[in-house]
């Protein structure tokens, strides 16, 4: 049992964010139980984060609870098409999520430094140089590979899916890479084949699969 299981503020934060996630109108069935997409998503992200780092710091644990909070309210279609529109949508979403998290954490009684740290984590400030931001990103990427890649690949050209896997891989650390490689054999056959294809370097090229 984690010491956070006895921390009243952390338990209050978990309950507050769970209430947001429970309001998601989208549903999913997991192991015979119907839940909301957001509750399922956050449970899986938190699970991966704790698996990667059981002693993760409080702010990154809180950020995992708030990652993508109420994202369903701002669909991709609300922003212009194209890469610039996508980047703007992602940036504005991250800031909105950080604002929601800040309000909840202040209400619960977290100190200013913790609240600001969680906000920085949610906007992925200093990704690649901040270990906690990288830990959260690894957990998010592993959740995608484990839970979404199979259905994501359906109806898409293999080349497009391979490109997405490579982009996901590039955002992960060596620790995340190791977890992803261990995960790959458990994926649906077609998804596993695409992961293998994405991570196999061209003939004569150096193998960079374990490089940060």
Secondary structure, DSSP 8 states (H G I E B T S, - for coil): --GGGG-HHHHHHHHHHHHHHHT-S-EEEETTEEEEHHHHHHHHHHHHHHHH-TT--HHHHHHHHHTTTTGGGS-GGGS-SHHHHHHHHHHHHHHHHHHHHHHHHHHHT--HHHHHHHHHHHTTTTTTT-HHHHHHHHHHHHHHHHHTHHHHHTTS-HHHHHHHHHHHHHTS-HHHHHHHHHHHTTS-HHHHHHHHHHHS--TTS---TT--
